[in-house]
């Protein structure tokens, strides 16, 4: 949700356990995401939205922007399946990701 990112300065995971619906929803809102910017360290930067996809799809995408095989901790909005979120937080618990302060 863009309002949570822009107004509350929080990161958002949109979790949908249907890859087809996940892809459709991300595609439907991608242009909207690109119109927003967020404040970071007193500067404005474009809002970063990512879609988690399989390793196979990522490889076949040939560097398409906005796709990742894992939850991108730097993304403001990340569309993903529950398995991606579970893997992300498990890696934090194992200290594989940067330590973060979660609300």
CNS distance restraints for C-alpha pairs under 8 A (distance, minus, plus):
assign (resid   1 and name CA) (resid   5 and name CA) 6.72 0.50 0.50
assign (resid   1 and name CA) (resid  12 and name CA) 6.75 0.50 0.50
assign (resid   1 and name CA) (resid  77 and name CA) 7.41 0.50 0.50
assign (resid   2 and name CA) (resid   6 and name CA) 6.03 0.50 0.50
assign (resid   2 and name CA) (resid  33 and name CA) 7.15 0.50 0.50
assign (resid   2 and name CA) (resid  77 and name CA) 7.84 0.50 0.50
assign (resid   3 and name CA) (resid   7 and name CA) 5.51 0.50 0.50
assign (resid   3 and name CA) (resid   8 and name CA) 7.24 0.50 0.50
assign (resid   4 and name CA) (resid   8 and name CA) 5.02 0.50 0.50
assign (resid   4 and name CA) (resid   9 and name CA) 6.45 0.50 0.50
assign (resid   4 and name CA) (resid  10 and name CA) 5.95 0.50 0.50
assign (resid   4 and name CA) (resid  11 and name CA) 7.55 0.50 0.50
assign (resid   4 and name CA) (resid  12 and name CA) 7.45 0.50 0.50
assign (resid   5 and name CA) (resid   9 and name CA) 4.70 0.50 0.50
assign (resid   5 and name CA) (resid  10 and name CA) 4.85 0.50 0.50
assign (resid   5 and name CA) (resid  11 and name CA) 5.80 0.50 0.50
assign (resid   5 and name CA) (resid  12 and name CA) 6.94 0.50 0.50
assign (resid   5 and name CA) (resid  38 and name CA) 7.48 0.50 0.50
assign (resid   5 and name CA) (resid  76 and name CA) 6.47 0.50 0.50
assign (resid   5 and name CA) (resid  77 and name CA) 7.59 0.50 0.50
assign (resid   6 and name CA) (resid  10 and name CA) 7.69 0.50 0.50
assign (resid   6 and name CA) (resid  36 and name CA) 7.88 0.50 0.50
assign (resid   6 and name CA) (resid  37 and name CA) 7.36 0.50 0.50
assign (resid   6 and name CA) (resid  38 and name CA) 5.62 0.50 0.50
assign (resid   6 and name CA) (resid  39 and name CA) 7.82 0.50 0.50
assign (resid   9 and name CA) (resid  38 and name CA) 7.68 0.50 0.50
assign (resid  10 and name CA) (resid  76 and name CA) 7.37 0.50 0.50
assign (resid  11 and name CA) (resid  75 and name CA) 7.24 0.50 0.50
assign (resid  11 and name CA) (resid  76 and name CA) 4.71 0.50 0.50
assign (resid  11 and name CA) (resid  77 and name CA) 6.03 0.50 0.50
assign (resid  12 and name CA) (resid  76 and name CA) 6.13 0.50 0.50
assign (resid  12 and name CA) (resid  77 and name CA) 4.79 0.50 0.50
assign (resid  12 and name CA) (resid  78 and name CA) 6.30 0.50 0.50
assign (resid  13 and name CA) (resid  77 and name CA) 5.90 0.50 0.50
assign (resid  13 and name CA) (resid  78 and name CA) 4.87 0.50 0.50
assign (resid  13 and name CA) (resid  79 and name CA) 5.93 0.50 0.50
assign (resid  13 and name CA) (resid  80 and name CA) 6.99 0.50 0.50
assign (resid  14 and name CA) (resid  77 and name CA) 7.30 0.50 0.50
assign (resid  14 and name CA) (resid  78 and name CA) 6.08 0.50 0.50
assign (resid  14 and name CA) (resid  79 and name CA) 4.69 0.50 0.50
assign (resid  14 and name CA) (resid  80 and name CA) 6.19 0.50 0.50
assign (resid  15 and name CA) (resid  22 and name CA) 7.96 0.50 0.50
assign (resid  15 and name CA) (resid  79 and name CA) 6.09 0.50 0.50
assign (resid  15 and name CA) (resid  80 and name CA) 5.14 0.50 0.50
assign (resid  15 and name CA) (resid  81 and name CA) 5.20 0.50 0.50
assign (resid  15 and name CA) (resid  82 and name CA) 5.98 0.50 0.50
assign (resid  15 and name CA) (resid  85 and name CA) 8.00 0.50 0.50
assign (resid  16 and name CA) (resid  21 and name CA) 7.26 0.50 0.50
assign (resid  16 and name CA) (resid  22 and name CA) 5.75 0.50 0.50
assign (resid  16 and name CA) (resid  79 and name CA) 7.59 0.50 0.50
assign (resid  16 and name CA) (resid  80 and name CA) 6.41 0.50 0.50
assign (resid  16 and name CA) (resid  81 and name CA) 5.28 0.50 0.50
assign (resid  16 and name CA) (resid  82 and name CA) 7.07 0.50 0.50
assign (resid  17 and name CA) (resid  22 and name CA) 7.49 0.50 0.50
assign (resid  17 and name CA) (resid  80 and name CA) 7.88 0.50 0.50
assign (resid  17 and name CA) (resid  81 and name CA) 4.98 0.50 0.50
assign (resid  17 and name CA) (resid  82 and name CA) 6.33 0.50 0.50
assign (resid  18 and name CA) (resid  22 and name CA) 6.04 0.50 0.50
assign (resid  18 and name CA) (resid  81 and name CA) 7.35 0.50 0.50
assign (resid  19 and name CA) (resid  23 and name CA) 6.09 0.50 0.50
assign (resid  19 and name CA) (resid  81 and name CA) 7.37 0.50 0.50
assign (resid  20 and name CA) (resid  24 and name CA) 6.16 0.50 0.50
assign (resid  21 and name CA) (resid  25 and name CA) 5.99 0.50 0.50
assign (resid  22 and name CA) (resid  26 and name CA) 6.17 0.50 0.50
assign (resid  22 and name CA) (resid  79 and name CA) 6.74 0.50 0.50
assign (resid  22 and name CA) (resid  80 and name CA) 7.06 0.50 0.50
assign (resid  22 and name CA) (resid  81 and name CA) 7.83 0.50 0.50
assign (resid  23 and name CA) (resid  27 and name CA) 6.12 0.50 0.50
assign (resid  23 and name CA) (resid  51 and name CA) 7.50 0.50 0.50
assign (resid  24 and name CA) (resid  28 and name CA) 6.11 0.50 0.50
assign (resid  25 and name CA) (resid  29 and name CA) 6.33 0.50 0.50
assign (resid  26 and name CA) (resid  30 and name CA) 5.75 0.50 0.50
assign (resid  26 and name CA) (resid  51 and name CA) 6.92 0.50 0.50
assign (resid  26 and name CA) (resid  79 and name CA) 6.76 0.50 0.50
assign (resid  27 and name CA) (resid  31 and name CA) 7.86 0.50 0.50
assign (resid  29 and name CA) (resid  33 and name CA) 6.33 0.50 0.50
assign (resid  30 and name CA) (resid  34 and name CA) 6.37 0.50 0.50
assign (resid  30 and name CA) (resid  49 and name CA) 7.54 0.50 0.50
assign (resid  31 and name CA) (resid  35 and name CA) 6.73 0.50 0.50
assign (resid  32 and name CA) (resid  36 and name CA) 7.26 0.50 0.50
assign (resid  33 and name CA) (resid  47 and name CA) 6.50 0.50 0.50
assign (resid  33 and name CA) (resid  48 and name CA) 7.67 0.50 0.50
assign (resid  33 and name CA) (resid  49 and name CA) 6.81 0.50 0.50
assign (resid  34 and name CA) (resid  46 and name CA) 6.98 0.50 0.50
assign (resid  34 and name CA) (resid  47 and name CA) 6.58 0.50 0.50
assign (resid  34 and name CA) (resid  48 and name CA) 7.88 0.50 0.50
assign (resid  35 and name CA) (resid  46 and name CA) 7.91 0.50 0.50
assign (resid  36 and name CA) (resid  46 and name CA) 6.27 0.50 0.50
assign (resid  36 and name CA) (resid  47 and name CA) 5.69 0.50 0.50
assign (resid  37 and name CA) (resid  44 and name CA) 6.10 0.50 0.50
assign (resid  37 and name CA) (resid  45 and name CA) 5.28 0.50 0.50
assign (resid  37 and name CA) (resid  46 and name CA) 4.22 0.50 0.50
assign (resid  37 and name CA) (resid  47 and name CA) 4.76 0.50 0.50
assign (resid  38 and name CA) (resid  44 and name CA) 5.47 0.50 0.50
assign (resid  38 and name CA) (resid  45 and name CA) 5.52 0.50 0.50
assign (resid  38 and name CA) (resid  46 and name CA) 6.25 0.50 0.50
assign (resid  38 and name CA) (resid  47 and name CA) 5.72 0.50 0.50
assign (resid  39 and name CA) (resid  43 and name CA) 5.43 0.50 0.50
assign (resid  39 and name CA) (resid  44 and name CA) 4.50 0.50 0.50
assign (resid  39 and name CA) (resid  45 and name CA) 6.37 0.50 0.50
assign (resid  40 and name CA) (resid  44 and name CA) 6.17 0.50 0.50
assign (resid  40 and name CA) (resid  45 and name CA) 7.03 0.50 0.50
assign (resid  47 and name CA) (resid  75 and name CA) 7.97 0.50 0.50
assign (resid  47 and name CA) (resid  76 and name CA) 6.32 0.50 0.50
assign (resid  48 and name CA) (resid  74 and name CA) 7.84 0.50 0.50
assign (resid  48 and name CA) (resid  75 and name CA) 5.07 0.50 0.50
assign (resid  48 and name CA) (resid  76 and name CA) 5.24 0.50 0.50
assign (resid  48 and name CA) (resid  77 and name CA) 6.51 0.50 0.50
assign (resid  49 and name CA) (resid  66 and name CA) 6.37 0.50 0.50
assign (resid  49 and name CA) (resid  75 and name CA) 5.68 0.50 0.50
assign (resid  49 and name CA) (resid  76 and name CA) 5.89 0.50 0.50
assign (resid  49 and name CA) (resid  77 and name CA) 4.61 0.50 0.50
assign (resid  49 and name CA) (resid  78 and name CA) 5.71 0.50 0.50
assign (resid  49 and name CA) (resid  79 and name CA) 7.80 0.50 0.50
assign (resid  50 and name CA) (resid  66 and name CA) 4.55 0.50 0.50
assign (resid  50 and name CA) (resid  67 and name CA) 5.58 0.50 0.50
assign (resid  50 and name CA) (resid  68 and name CA) 6.75 0.50 0.50
assign (resid  50 and name CA) (resid  72 and name CA) 7.24 0.50 0.50
assign (resid  50 and name CA) (resid  75 and name CA) 6.32 0.50 0.50
assign (resid  50 and name CA) (resid  77 and name CA) 6.34 0.50 0.50
assign (resid  50 and name CA) (resid  78 and name CA) 4.79 0.50 0.50
assign (resid  50 and name CA) (resid  79 and name CA) 6.20 0.50 0.50
assign (resid  51 and name CA) (resid  66 and name CA) 6.01 0.50 0.50
assign (resid  51 and name CA) (resid  67 and name CA) 4.92 0.50 0.50
assign (resid  51 and name CA) (resid  68 and name CA) 6.15 0.50 0.50
assign (resid  51 and name CA) (resid  78 and name CA) 5.83 0.50 0.50
assign (resid  51 and name CA) (resid  79 and name CA) 4.77 0.50 0.50
assign (resid  51 and name CA) (resid  80 and name CA) 6.15 0.50 0.50
assign (resid  52 and name CA) (resid  67 and name CA) 5.93 0.50 0.50
assign (resid  52 and name CA) (resid  68 and name CA) 4.89 0.50 0.50
assign (resid  52 and name CA) (resid  69 and name CA) 5.25 0.50 0.50
assign (resid  52 and name CA) (resid  70 and name CA) 5.79 0.50 0.50
assign (resid  52 and name CA) (resid  71 and name CA) 6.35 0.50 0.50
assign (resid  52 and name CA) (resid  78 and name CA) 7.27 0.50 0.50
assign (resid  52 and name CA) (resid  79 and name CA) 6.17 0.50 0.50
assign (resid  52 and name CA) (resid  80 and name CA) 4.98 0.50 0.50
assign (resid  52 and name CA) (resid  81 and name CA) 7.43 0.50 0.50
assign (resid  52 and name CA) (resid  84 and name CA) 7.31 0.50 0.50
assign (resid  53 and name CA) (resid  57 and name CA) 6.24 0.50 0.50
assign (resid  53 and name CA) (resid  58 and name CA) 6.33 0.50 0.50
assign (resid  53 and name CA) (resid  67 and name CA) 6.61 0.50 0.50
assign (resid  53 and name CA) (resid  68 and name CA) 6.03 0.50 0.50
assign (resid  53 and name CA) (resid  69 and name CA) 5.13 0.50 0.50
assign (resid  53 and name CA) (resid  70 and name CA) 7.59 0.50 0.50
assign (resid  53 and name CA) (resid  80 and name CA) 7.64 0.50 0.50
assign (resid  54 and name CA) (resid  58 and name CA) 6.18 0.50 0.50
assign (resid  54 and name CA) (resid  69 and name CA) 5.60 0.50 0.50
assign (resid  55 and name CA) (resid  59 and name CA) 6.11 0.50 0.50
assign (resid  55 and name CA) (resid  69 and name CA) 5.50 0.50 0.50
assign (resid  56 and name CA) (resid  60 and name CA) 6.20 0.50 0.50
assign (resid  57 and name CA) (resid  61 and name CA) 6.01 0.50 0.50
assign (resid  58 and name CA) (resid  62 and name CA) 7.24 0.50 0.50
assign (resid  58 and name CA) (resid  63 and name CA) 7.59 0.50 0.50
assign (resid  58 and name CA) (resid  67 and name CA) 6.71 0.50 0.50
assign (resid  58 and name CA) (resid  68 and name CA) 6.65 0.50 0.50
assign (resid  58 and name CA) (resid  69 and name CA) 6.53 0.50 0.50
assign (resid  59 and name CA) (resid  63 and name CA) 7.73 0.50 0.50
assign (resid  68 and name CA) (resid  72 and name CA) 7.04 0.50 0.50
assign (resid  70 and name CA) (resid  84 and name CA) 5.96 0.50 0.50
assign (resid  70 and name CA) (resid  87 and name CA) 7.94 0.50 0.50
assign (resid  70 and name CA) (resid  88 and name CA) 7.19 0.50 0.50
assign (resid  71 and name CA) (resid  78 and name CA) 6.74 0.50 0.50
assign (resid  71 and name CA) (resid  80 and name CA) 7.22 0.50 0.50
assign (resid  71 and name CA) (resid  84 and name CA) 6.08 0.50 0.50
assign (resid  71 and name CA) (resid  85 and name CA) 6.60 0.50 0.50
assign (resid  71 and name CA) (resid  88 and name CA) 6.08 0.50 0.50
assign (resid  72 and name CA) (resid  78 and name CA) 7.16 0.50 0.50
assign (resid  80 and name CA) (resid  84 and name CA) 6.08 0.50 0.50
assign (resid  80 and name CA) (resid  85 and name CA) 7.08 0.50 0.50
assign (resid  81 and name CA) (resid  85 and name CA) 6.81 0.50 0.50
assign (resid  82 and name CA) (resid  86 and name CA) 6.10 0.50 0.50
assign (resid  83 and name CA) (resid  87 and name CA) 6.09 0.50 0.50
assign (resid  84 and name CA) (resid  88 and name CA) 6.13 0.50 0.50
assign (resid  85 and name CA) (resid  89 and name CA) 6.31 0.50 0.50
assign (resid  86 and name CA) (resid  90 and name CA) 6.04 0.50 0.50
assign (resid  87 and name CA) (resid  91 and name CA) 6.10 0.50 0.50
assign (resid  88 and name CA) (resid  92 and name CA) 6.48 0.50 0.50
assign (resid  89 and name CA) (resid  93 and name CA) 6.22 0.50 0.50
assign (resid  90 and name CA) (resid  94 and name CA) 6.27 0.50 0.50
assign (resid  91 and name CA) (resid  95 and name CA) 6.08 0.50 0.50
assign (resid  91 and name CA) (resid  96 and name CA) 5.04 0.50 0.50
assign (resid  91 and name CA) (resid  97 and name CA) 6.01 0.50 0.50
assign (resid  92 and name CA) (resid  96 and name CA) 5.59 0.50 0.50
assign (resid  92 and name CA) (resid  97 and name CA) 4.96 0.50 0.50
assign (resid  92 and name CA) (resid  98 and name CA) 7.10 0.50 0.50
assign (resid  92 and name CA) (resid  99 and name CA) 6.85 0.50 0.50
assign (resid  95 and name CA) (resid  99 and name CA) 7.10 0.50 0.50
